[in-house]
Amino acid sequence: MPHESIAGLVKDLTTQLSAIAVEFGTRADRLAGAAGGTGEAQAVVTPLNGRELAKQLLAQRQARFDHFPAELFHEPAWDMLLALFVAHEERRTMNVKTLVGSAHAPVTTSQRWIDHLHKLKLIDRVIDPVDRRRMEISLSDAGYAAITAYLRRMGAA
């Protein structure tokens, strides 16, 4: 079996396992909500569930590149917002280089989107105090609220 097909199989399996883990987590949360005394099962999106849903969305988006030409999918801003949400939930910082790498787009395109997201007040940019050549990027409060609301809505569907 060629090396490339093994890598593809591993990626597919990883994507499927991630989806299964998210589904089990969602079901467990619904059961926990039902056992909480309300008598009704409710979809509850906790920060962990939101992070897992964002990771699943990112994995699904990445999996498309295994099956379709990359030129069909151009949403670097959405990929960056999801990556920033996951980083926020995991209490990790992201610099421009890391964020650009998550966008699956040319560097210049990604940098233009970073500028646009900043103008829309969805992200914050801060100069790294240790290395002033680096810039750290994070979701703004408005960006975090928007992503959280979106993930809640998707989790409840």
N, C-alpha and C positions, 0 to 999 in steps of 0.2 A: 504494500500500500504506500503510495507516495507520501512524503512528509507533509505536503500541503493539505491533503485530504484528512490526515490525522488532526492537524491543527484546526481545520474546519469542524470536524466532529467534536473536538473538545470545546470549541466556542459554542456550537449548537447545544451541547449538553449543559454547559455552564448557564446559558440563557434559559433553558428549560428548567433547570434546578432552581434558578433564581425565581422564576415565575411560580414554581411549586411552593417555595419557601414563603413567598409573599402571600399566596393564597391560604396556606395553613395559618400564617400569622393573622390574617384578616378574619378567618373563621374562629380562631381562638379568641380574638378580641370581641367578636360578636357574641360568643358564648359567655365570655366574662361579663359583658354588658347585660346579657339576659340574666345571669346569675346575680347581678347586683341588686336585685329586688324590684326592678321596674316591671318585670313580667314580659317585656318585649326585647327582642334581639335588636340591637342598634349597631350601625356601622360607626365605630369610634376610630378616629384617626389621631393617634398619639404621635409625638415627635418621632418615635421609632418607626411607626407605620408610615408616616410621611416620608421619612428617609428611605425606607425600603421601597415604597412606591416610586420615588424619584429614581432610585437605583434601577428598578425594574424598567422604568421608562427609558433610561439611558441605555440599558442592555438591549432593549428591543430596538431602539434606534440604531445602535451599533450593529446589531444582527442584520439589519437591512443591507449593509455594505457587503455582507458575505454572499448575498443572493442577487443583488441588483447593482447596476453601475452607479458610482458615487454621484455622478452629475444629476441624478434624479432627485437628490435630497439636499436642499440648501436652506437650512435653518440654523446657522451657527449661533444666533442669539438665544434660541431656546435651549440648545445643548449647553451653552455657557450658564444660563440661569439655573438649569437643573444641576449642573456640576457645582455651582456656587452654593446651592441649597444643601446638597449632600455634604460639602466641605463645612458649611456652617453647623449642620447637625452633628458632624463628627469633630467639631471644634478644631478644624484644620484651617490654616491660612492658604490662600492661593495667590501666586504671583502671576504677572501677565503671561509669562512663558507657559506655565502650567495651564492656565485658562485657555490660551490660544490652542494648545495641544488637545483640549477637550472639544474643540469646535469643529474639527474635521473640515476645515476651510483654509485657504491660503492665509498666511500671517497678516498681510495687509488688509484683507477682508475682515479677519477677526478683530484686528485693531480698530478698524472703522466701527464695527459693531460694539466694541467696548466703549468707544467714545459716544456712540448713540445711546447705549444703555445708561451711561452716566448722565447724559443730557436729559433722559427721561426720568432720572432720579431713581432708577431701579438698582443701581450698584453704587458703591463708594470706592474711591481710589485713594490710597494712602501711601506716601513714600516710606519705604522701609527705613526705620531710624538707624539701623546698624549698617546697612548698605544702601546708600542714597541712590544708587543706580537702579535698584529694584523697586517696583511698585506692587503693593499688595492690593488685591481686589476682593471685595466682599459684597454680599447683598446689602442694600440699604434696608432700613426698617420697612419702607413701602414695598420694596422688592420681595422681602421675606414674607410680608403679609399677603401679597398677591400670590406667590407660589404656594403658601400654606393654604389659602382659600381654594386655589385650583386643585391641590392634592386632596383636600377634604371632599370637594365635589366629585372627584374621580373615584375616591375610596367609597363614597356612598352609592355610587352607580351600580 
